[in-house]
Amino acid sequence: MPVMINLTTAEHGGTSMQCGTHEGCGVNCTCGCPYTGMVEKGRVEPIAAVEARYPGEWLGFVIPPGEDEFAPEQGMLVVHSTDDAEVWDALSRVTHNQVVHVYFNGSLESYMAWADQEA
């Protein structure tokens, strides 16, 4: 199974089991969301380091506050796999208040072969 972190518990970077359980969840909430705990728990790392470990795979990150949501430099890896369906399935379990970043960490040729196969 490609899931790295149990996304339904505080293990995923939050500081409380109430994370994601009420409507006010978000970047500035106090429910214990990953936004308020992933950095202090040491779960954030440079994306370049993750890319070096998983070439040719789909990567799924939760992005901490303050990072560019479209081109983050660091994040918390929650899933990786050569199968994009596994990654999207895992990310469907991320709580609604988190910013995710998903992409293929491989060559353009490999990506285009995947795209042709999917069409």
N, C-alpha and C positions, 0 to 999 in steps of 0.2 A: 504494500500500500504506500503510495507516495506522500501521504500527509505527514508532515513533520511535527506539527503541534496540534494537540487536541483543541479544536476551535470552540468547543462548547464549555470550556472550563476556564478558570482564571489562569491556568498554565499558559494560555496563548498570549500573555503579556499584561493582562489586567492585574489589578491588585485586590479584587473582590469577586466573590461568586455572584454578585448582583450585576456584574458587567453585562450590558446589553438588555437588561430586563425591564427597563422603563423608557418612556418616550423622550425624556430629556437627554438621552445618551448622545455624546458627541465629543468634540475636541476638548471642551472645557468642563465636562461633567465630573462628578465626584463618585460615580458608581464603580470605578475601578477598571474602566475600559483600557485596552492596549494603549490608547493615546496617553493615558496618565501613568502607565506602568512599563511599557516595553523598553524604554530607554533606561530607566532606573534598575530594571531587572537584567540588563546587559543582553537583551535579545536583538538589538539592532547592530548591523554590521555593514561594512561597505559593500555595495552591490557588485563592484568589480571583483571582490574576493569570492563572492558566491558564484559569479559567472565562471571564474577559473576552475571551480570545483565541479560544475555541471555543464560542460560544453554540449551543445546539440540537444538540449532539453528545454522544455517549457518550464518557466519559473513563475511562481506566484508569491508576491510580497504584500505585507501590510506596511503602509508608509507612515512614518511618525510625523507629528506636527512640525511645521517649519520646513519640510522638504517640498521641493517642486513636485507636484502630483504627476506631471507629465514626463519629467526627466529627473527622477530622484537619484541621489548619490548614495543613500543608505536606506536600509529597510530591514524588516523582519521576515525572513523566508519562512513561509508556512507550507509550501508544497512545491515539488518538482517532479517531473516525469517526462519520458519520451512521448507519452500519449497525452495530447492536449485535452481529450475528454476527461481524463482522470483529474487534471489540474482544474478544469472548469467545474467539475463535480465537487471537488474539495472546496473551491472558493465560493460555491453556492451556500456553504455552511458558515461563512464569515458573517459576523453580526452586521446589521445594516449601517452602523455608524462608523465603519472603518473604511479608509481609503485603500484600495488594492491596486496593484500594478502587475500586469501579466504580459509576458512576451516570450517569443522563441529566442533562445540563446544559441543561435547557430548561423550558418552561412546563408546568404540570400538564395543560393542555389537550392539548399535543403528546404528552405521555407517555400520556395516556389514549387518544388516537387510535392510538398505537402498540400499546398493550395490547389495544384492541379488534380491531385488525388481526391481531395474533398469535393471538387466541383462535379 
